[in-house]
Amino acid sequence: MEKALETQFVCINCLNPSSSLYTEYSRDVIRMTECKNCGLIVDKYIEYDITLIIIDLILQYKSAYRHVLINLNFKSFFRIIFIFLLCDAYEDWIERKSLADPIRIFYDLEWTFYECLLKSFNGIFGLFNFYLFIN
């Protein structure tokens, strides 16, 4: 039981457990913890602004998702699911938009975004049902 409490964080690069993200020496001086496995900083996102984290989430960086899902004490999971839903739909929409005819009216592009949003919602809903079925 004590081991689980000691390793509540993971390295966003290699998923190695870590007991802390940083060491605080004084009010103004902190040192980021280095991973014992890969040698990189355990979680570089703790010093990033939320805007940069959201950009990395939109770009689908695994390390940003690991930071938000594992290393943050985030209480509102419905809000984060909604953000992930929008990020996934936006990524799919941009991909479809690049493959589509360049002369499309705005409403057609908007409808395509709604289709991507529905597809993402179905994927998350299916994953949630699968998780409930397993447990």
C-alpha positions in Angstrom: 0.0 0.0 0.0 2.8 2.4 0.8 4.5 1.8 -2.6 1.3 2.9 -4.4 1.2 6.1 -2.5 4.9 6.8 -3.1 4.6 6.4 -6.9 1.6 8.5 -7.7 3.2 10.2 -10.7 4.7 8.7 -13.9 7.3 9.9 -16.4 5.5 11.3 -19.5 8.2 9.9 -21.7 8.6 6.3 -20.6 5.8 5.8 -18.1 8.3 4.9 -15.3 6.8 5.6 -11.8 8.1 8.6 -9.9 7.5 9.8 -6.4 7.5 13.5 -7.2 7.5 15.9 -10.1 9.8 18.5 -8.5 11.7 19.3 -5.4 11.0 22.6 -3.7 14.1 24.1 -2.0 12.5 27.4 -1.2 9.5 29.5 -2.2 11.3 30.6 -5.3 13.6 27.7 -6.1 12.4 24.4 -7.4 14.2 21.6 -9.3 12.4 19.4 -11.8 12.7 15.6 -11.0 14.6 13.6 -13.6 13.4 10.1 -14.5 15.6 7.3 -13.2 14.8 5.2 -16.3 15.2 7.5 -19.3 17.0 10.5 -17.7 14.6 13.1 -19.0 12.4 15.4 -16.9 9.5 13.4 -15.4 6.8 16.0 -16.4 7.9 19.1 -18.3 4.3 20.3 -18.5 4.1 21.3 -14.9 5.8 24.6 -15.8 3.9 25.1 -19.0 1.0 27.5 -19.4 -2.4 25.9 -20.0 -2.6 27.4 -23.5 0.6 25.5 -24.5 -0.8 22.3 -23.0 -4.1 22.6 -24.9 -2.1 23.2 -28.1 -0.1 20.0 -27.5 -3.4 18.2 -26.8 -4.8 19.4 -30.1 -1.6 18.2 -31.8 -2.2 14.8 -30.1 1.1 14.6 -28.2 1.0 11.5 -26.0 3.1 13.2 -23.3 0.5 16.0 -23.0 -2.3 13.4 -22.6 -0.2 11.5 -20.0 0.3 14.8 -18.1 -3.4 15.6 -18.0 -4.7 12.1 -17.4 -2.1 10.8 -14.9 -0.1 13.5 -13.3 -2.7 16.2 -12.8 -5.2 16.0 -9.9 -8.1 16.7 -12.2 -11.5 16.3 -10.6 -13.9 17.1 -13.5 -13.6 14.2 -15.9 -16.6 15.2 -17.9 -15.0 18.5 -18.8 -11.8 16.7 -19.8 -13.7 14.2 -21.9 -15.4 17.0 -23.7 -12.0 18.7 -24.4 -10.6 15.4 -25.7 -13.8 14.9 -27.8 -13.3 18.3 -29.4 -9.6 17.8 -30.0 -10.2 14.5 -31.7 -13.1 15.9 -33.8 -10.9 18.9 -34.8 -8.0 16.6 -35.9 -10.4 14.5 -38.0 -12.0 17.5 -39.5 -8.7 19.1 -40.5 -7.7 15.8 -42.2 -10.9 15.6 -44.1 -10.7 19.3 -45.0 -7.3 18.8 -46.5 -8.5 15.9 -48.7 -11.7 17.6 -49.8 -12.4 19.8 -52.8 -10.9 23.3 -52.2 -14.1 25.1 -53.4 -16.5 24.0 -50.6 -19.0 26.3 -49.0 -18.6 27.1 -45.3 -21.8 25.2 -44.3 -20.6 22.0 -45.9 -17.4 22.3 -43.9 -19.4 22.9 -40.8 -21.5 19.9 -41.4 -18.3 17.8 -41.9 -17.1 19.0 -38.4 -20.4 17.8 -36.9 -19.9 14.5 -38.6 -16.4 14.3 -37.1 -17.8 15.3 -33.7 -20.4 12.5 -33.8 -17.8 10.0 -34.9 -15.5 11.0 -32.0 -18.5 10.8 -29.6 -19.3 7.3 -30.8 -15.7 6.3 -30.3 -15.5 7.6 -26.7 -18.9 6.1 -25.9 -17.9 2.7 -27.3 -14.6 2.9 -25.3 -16.5 3.8 -22.1 -19.0 0.9 -22.7 -16.1 -1.5 -23.3 -14.4 -0.3 -20.1 -17.7 -0.9 -18.1 -18.1 -4.3 -19.7 -14.5 -5.4 -18.7 -15.0 -4.2 -15.1 
